Amino acid sequence: MAIRNPRLPLLPGYGSNPLIGKKSFGVRPIFTSIDKVNMLVDKAEGVNRIPSLYCRKQAPDLPTWIMYDKNILRFQAFFQQTLHEMRSGAHILRKVEIFFFLEDGTIKVIEPKTDNSGLSQGTLIRRQRIRLPFSSDLYYDLLDLNIGREVTFYGKVFKIVNCDNFTRGFLNRLGINVSDPIPWPDAIERTPDTNRPPKHRPFRQFLDFDRQVLRFHGYWDDRETEFGIIHHLELHYFLADDTMEIKEVLPPNSGMEAGPMFLKRMRLPRKIPPHIEMTGGPKQMSYSPADLSIGAVVNVYGRKVVLTDCDPFTKEYYRVTYGFDTFTPLPLPKDEATECITTTLAERKLPPWNGYGSYEDSAENCRTVEPKAPHRDFIKFLHKDRVGFDSHILRFAASLINDNPDDKRRYFIIKYFLCDDTIGIFELGERNSGFKGGKFFRRGKMYLPNVDFFVPEEPPAYTDKDMWIGNELVINNHCFRLIAADEYALRYMELHSNEYPMANIALIMDKIRRTLASQENGYKNFVAKYMEAVLPDKRELMTIRCFKQALKEIMCEKMTEHEFFTLIRHFRGDSGKDKSPRREMIRSLVFSELTRGLWDERARLREGLAHADAGGRGVLERERVRQMLRAHRLPINRDLLDCMLDVLEKDENGEIVCEDLMTFLDFQTRPVFNLTEADYQKVVRHAPPVKDTECKIWAEAETLIKEGFVNWNAFLCQLNLEHLVKEQTN
């Protein structure tokens, strides 16, 4: 191609063609190896003018397109476009953004779009490599772009004025000094004209205030005329061209049809003299934003419209523009003619339910002739439906209560579905028991006993508040006693303790505290009697059997079985002789997750725990330990983290021992339990048990009561009744 001398005009005969006499027109093949990858390049290796980011022989082994993938340098620039059609302006400023892609050295130029600019904006130069001016084999590189420099892309000169923080930091790491941002020049350079007076420029007003509308609420009182009423109106004032429109707001069920606009969009004159016709005469002054405010009266061709209120945008506009601070709405006058005559109508009663099908289905068929499916609580379904391992199903073990001795050996599972408040009952059959097992009662709403079913309204049913260990449910003349619950149900009720008082440890402790405070020397005798029941080797632990007996003596029948379970779970301790199987199971799960996440930050975690333990006590609070584990990016989910914190060793104040945490996370030897996905659901999320493969829940509960331990010191510390002993002693 011909290279033109910029001082000569672009006319035939004024340029030289370097291709005359050239015989070889092929691309010079230069083969080289870049980052251990053989490739064909357009320039020799020594031509690279970019300094290295790394020291010699310390560059990464990754290729450039991987090392600098999605790394883009962003510059802000402008170029000037000559205005030939404007006498008052020489040129206009157009702001652009220049993107330099580090992976391949390509450049892209984009002009951000501006509303009502009248210019073709967007991508000005597509992503490509751009040659340097007057060069056939050199391209723009990283050193050519910096603040204050001018670059020429296809005949347009761009002035770089700023860059983002990433670009500034990247260039500084290369040793390139980046100047401070340069302010933008004026958008349009105008030649001063002192001979002409300033005039109103509607296009400038349109550009500044387009899509900005002031909205007022008001009314027009037309009760003076026959059959007149109060018309509720809404006034819109368009700041772009000082026009307004008014539409009428009809109340619901008013019987009036929505007609045309009360006032179509136009400039509303302030005053119309009677001797001037509508089509002629001098131009009248129209309403402006200064004439509109709350309480103002607008004359709409003889109709007095009172403004009573405005929207937040209008309030902010008047606050900034005119300095108004008070926007008290005006009360609307009452219109007795439009007030609906309300009579107390008797509520429509449905016929009594005949018991066939569900109540919702029968009620829907009574409301309409066309059969429709009953409407369910869709919002509750969205929040309480199964989400991954979170099943939102409360499972309880139950036994059948009657005089038949054969029924005492039967074992039932009662499931409560939180998404629709239904209950399903299943029986786990045993071999040679005479009972088949399987579905005992199909899933549905279970209504309370001793209620009248054949009534127009739906009878009360069991809710999730009735599901707690020790409660008795009478379902279809069968009495079931809830004897245990799975880990998911207990965990869910403890996490939502504000909804389930039986699992609220604060309410339970307050009940015990009030009972001991009401008895004379109650707390002193209680502590002294059971102080000898703790373990001899570890004085802070007590067996669950003794702990339960102690609470029954002071609480009698005031505490339910579920509250006992909540206390045992909250103050659970370890005997210290051997680790529980549950601890080893959870440790195996943690080992699998840490191995999968390639986590090996035990040394940093030990330093963080030592820094958090400023007093050197060796223990930290539970929430503080959780915060430290999350800060060191332990790759386990929230549920597994809570289970891990539950099985860690704690002191008498319920604080976690840091050394036990580090021992728990020491995986030099693989844990003995190799759990599968099904085991994970049982331990952490606790999926429903499979028949003949999982131990019964009541057997696990009995084992827990026989072999488990409670942290007695932590219980007394949270009870916080030491002041009673001092008062009784004094």
KABEL-V454054 format. One record per backbone hydrogen bond with DSSP energy under -0.5 kcal/mol. CO is the residue of the C=O (numbers start at 1). NH is the residue of the N-H. If there is no record, write none. Layout:
BEGIN
co=CO nh=NH
co=CO nh=NH
END
This chain:
BEGIN
co=2 nh=4
co=3 nh=16
co=4 nh=6
co=5 nh=8
co=9 nh=11
co=11 nh=14
co=16 nh=3
co=16 nh=18
co=17 nh=20
co=19 nh=22
co=23 nh=25
co=27 nh=29
co=28 nh=30
co=29 nh=31
co=30 nh=41
co=32 nh=34
co=32 nh=39
co=33 nh=35
co=34 nh=37
co=37 nh=34
co=39 nh=32
co=39 nh=41
co=41 nh=30
co=44 nh=47
co=45 nh=48
co=49 nh=51
co=55 nh=58
co=63 nh=66
co=63 nh=67
co=64 nh=68
co=66 nh=69
co=68 nh=71
co=70 nh=72
co=71 nh=102
co=73 nh=75
co=73 nh=100
co=74 nh=164
co=75 nh=98
co=76 nh=161
co=76 nh=162
co=77 nh=96
co=78 nh=159
co=79 nh=94
co=80 nh=82
co=81 nh=92
co=82 nh=84
co=88 nh=191
co=90 nh=83
co=91 nh=189
co=92 nh=81
co=93 nh=95
co=94 nh=79
co=96 nh=77
co=97 nh=99
co=97 nh=110
co=98 nh=75
co=99 nh=101
co=99 nh=108
co=100 nh=73
co=100 nh=102
co=101 nh=104
co=101 nh=105
co=101 nh=106
co=106 nh=101
co=107 nh=128
co=108 nh=99
co=109 nh=124
co=109 nh=125
co=110 nh=97
co=110 nh=112
co=111 nh=122
co=114 nh=117
co=119 nh=121
co=122 nh=111
co=122 nh=124
co=125 nh=109
co=128 nh=107
co=130 nh=140
co=132 nh=135
co=138 nh=132
co=141 nh=144
co=142 nh=145
co=144 nh=146
co=146 nh=149
co=149 nh=160
co=151 nh=153
co=151 nh=158
co=152 nh=154
co=153 nh=156
co=156 nh=153
co=156 nh=158
co=158 nh=151
co=158 nh=160
co=159 nh=78
co=160 nh=148
co=161 nh=182
co=162 nh=76
co=164 nh=168
co=165 nh=169
co=166 nh=170
co=167 nh=171
co=168 nh=172
co=169 nh=173
co=170 nh=174
co=171 nh=176
co=172 nh=175
co=175 nh=177
co=177 nh=179
co=187 nh=93
co=188 nh=190
co=189 nh=90
co=190 nh=192
co=200 nh=202
co=201 nh=205
co=202 nh=206
co=203 nh=207
co=204 nh=208
co=205 nh=209
co=206 nh=210
co=209 nh=212
co=211 nh=213
co=212 nh=239
co=214 nh=237
co=215 nh=311
co=216 nh=235
co=217 nh=308
co=217 nh=309
co=218 nh=233
co=219 nh=306
co=220 nh=222
co=220 nh=231
co=222 nh=225
co=225 nh=228
co=229 nh=222
co=229 nh=231
co=230 nh=232
co=231 nh=220
co=232 nh=249
co=233 nh=218
co=234 nh=247
co=235 nh=216
co=235 nh=237
co=236 nh=238
co=236 nh=245
co=237 nh=214
co=237 nh=239
co=238 nh=241
co=238 nh=242
co=238 nh=243
co=243 nh=238
co=244 nh=266
co=245 nh=236
co=246 nh=262
co=246 nh=263
co=247 nh=234
co=248 nh=250
co=251 nh=254
co=257 nh=259
co=263 nh=246
co=266 nh=244
co=266 nh=268
co=267 nh=269
co=268 nh=287
co=271 nh=273
co=273 nh=276
co=275 nh=277
co=277 nh=280
co=285 nh=270
co=288 nh=291
co=289 nh=292
co=293 nh=296
co=296 nh=298
co=296 nh=307
co=297 nh=299
co=298 nh=300
co=298 nh=305
co=299 nh=301
co=300 nh=303
co=302 nh=304
co=303 nh=300
co=303 nh=305
co=304 nh=221
co=304 nh=306
co=305 nh=298
co=306 nh=219
co=307 nh=295
co=308 nh=330
co=309 nh=217
co=311 nh=315
co=312 nh=316
co=313 nh=317
co=314 nh=318
co=315 nh=319
co=316 nh=320
co=317 nh=321
co=318 nh=322
co=318 nh=323
co=318 nh=324
co=325 nh=327
co=327 nh=329
co=334 nh=336
co=335 nh=338
co=335 nh=339
co=340 nh=342
co=343 nh=345
co=358 nh=362
co=359 nh=363
co=360 nh=364
co=361 nh=365
co=362 nh=366
co=363 nh=367
co=364 nh=368
co=376 nh=378
co=377 nh=381
co=378 nh=382
co=379 nh=383
co=380 nh=384
co=381 nh=385
co=387 nh=390
co=389 nh=391
co=390 nh=387
co=392 nh=418
co=393 nh=395
co=394 nh=416
co=395 nh=486
co=396 nh=414
co=397 nh=483
co=397 nh=484
co=398 nh=412
co=399 nh=481
co=400 nh=402
co=403 nh=405
co=404 nh=407
co=405 nh=408
co=406 nh=409
co=407 nh=400
co=407 nh=410
co=411 nh=428
co=412 nh=398
co=413 nh=415
co=413 nh=426
co=414 nh=396
co=415 nh=417
co=415 nh=424
co=416 nh=394
co=416 nh=418
co=417 nh=420
co=417 nh=421
co=417 nh=422
co=422 nh=417
co=423 nh=444
co=424 nh=415
co=425 nh=440
co=425 nh=441
co=426 nh=413
co=427 nh=429
co=427 nh=438
co=430 nh=433
co=438 nh=427
co=441 nh=425
co=444 nh=423
co=445 nh=447
co=446 nh=462
co=451 nh=453
co=453 nh=455
co=455 nh=353
co=460 nh=448
co=463 nh=466
co=464 nh=467
co=466 nh=468
co=468 nh=471
co=469 nh=562
co=471 nh=482
co=473 nh=475
co=473 nh=480
co=474 nh=476
co=475 nh=478
co=478 nh=475
co=478 nh=480
co=479 nh=401
co=480 nh=473
co=481 nh=399
co=481 nh=483
co=482 nh=470
co=484 nh=397
co=486 nh=490
co=487 nh=491
co=488 nh=492
co=489 nh=493
co=490 nh=494
co=491 nh=495
co=492 nh=496
co=494 nh=497
co=496 nh=499
co=496 nh=500
co=499 nh=501
co=500 nh=503
co=501 nh=504
co=503 nh=505
co=504 nh=508
co=505 nh=509
co=506 nh=510
co=507 nh=511
co=508 nh=512
co=509 nh=513
co=510 nh=514
co=511 nh=515
co=512 nh=516
co=513 nh=517
co=514 nh=518
co=515 nh=519
co=516 nh=519
co=516 nh=523
co=519 nh=522
co=521 nh=525
co=522 nh=526
co=523 nh=527
co=524 nh=528
co=525 nh=529
co=526 nh=530
co=530 nh=533
co=531 nh=534
co=533 nh=543
co=538 nh=535
co=538 nh=541
co=540 nh=712
co=540 nh=713
co=541 nh=535
co=542 nh=710
co=543 nh=547
co=544 nh=548
co=545 nh=549
co=546 nh=550
co=547 nh=551
co=548 nh=552
co=549 nh=553
co=550 nh=554
co=551 nh=555
co=552 nh=556
co=555 nh=558
co=560 nh=564
co=561 nh=565
co=562 nh=566
co=563 nh=567
co=564 nh=568
co=565 nh=569
co=566 nh=570
co=567 nh=571
co=569 nh=572
co=571 nh=711
co=573 nh=709
co=580 nh=584
co=581 nh=585
co=582 nh=586
co=583 nh=587
co=584 nh=588
co=585 nh=589
co=586 nh=590
co=587 nh=591
co=588 nh=592
co=589 nh=593
co=590 nh=594
co=591 nh=595
co=592 nh=596
co=593 nh=597
co=594 nh=599
co=595 nh=598
co=601 nh=605
co=602 nh=606
co=603 nh=607
co=604 nh=608
co=605 nh=609
co=606 nh=610
co=607 nh=611
co=608 nh=612
co=609 nh=613
co=612 nh=614
co=613 nh=616
co=618 nh=658
co=618 nh=659
co=620 nh=656
co=621 nh=625
co=622 nh=626
co=623 nh=627
co=624 nh=628
co=625 nh=629
co=626 nh=630
co=627 nh=631
co=628 nh=632
co=629 nh=634
co=630 nh=633
co=633 nh=635
co=634 nh=636
co=637 nh=641
co=638 nh=642
co=639 nh=643
co=640 nh=644
co=641 nh=645
co=642 nh=646
co=643 nh=647
co=644 nh=648
co=649 nh=657
co=651 nh=654
co=655 nh=651
co=656 nh=620
co=656 nh=658
co=657 nh=661
co=658 nh=662
co=659 nh=663
co=660 nh=664
co=661 nh=665
co=663 nh=666
co=665 nh=667
co=672 nh=674
co=673 nh=675
co=676 nh=680
co=677 nh=681
co=678 nh=682
co=679 nh=683
co=680 nh=684
co=680 nh=685
co=681 nh=686
co=690 nh=693
co=690 nh=694
co=696 nh=700
co=697 nh=701
co=698 nh=702
co=699 nh=703
co=700 nh=704
co=701 nh=705
co=702 nh=706
co=703 nh=707
co=704 nh=708
co=705 nh=545
co=708 nh=544
co=709 nh=573
co=710 nh=542
co=710 nh=712
co=711 nh=715
co=712 nh=716
co=713 nh=717
co=714 nh=718
co=715 nh=719
co=716 nh=720
co=721 nh=724
co=721 nh=725
co=722 nh=726
co=723 nh=727
co=724 nh=728
co=725 nh=729
co=726 nh=730
END
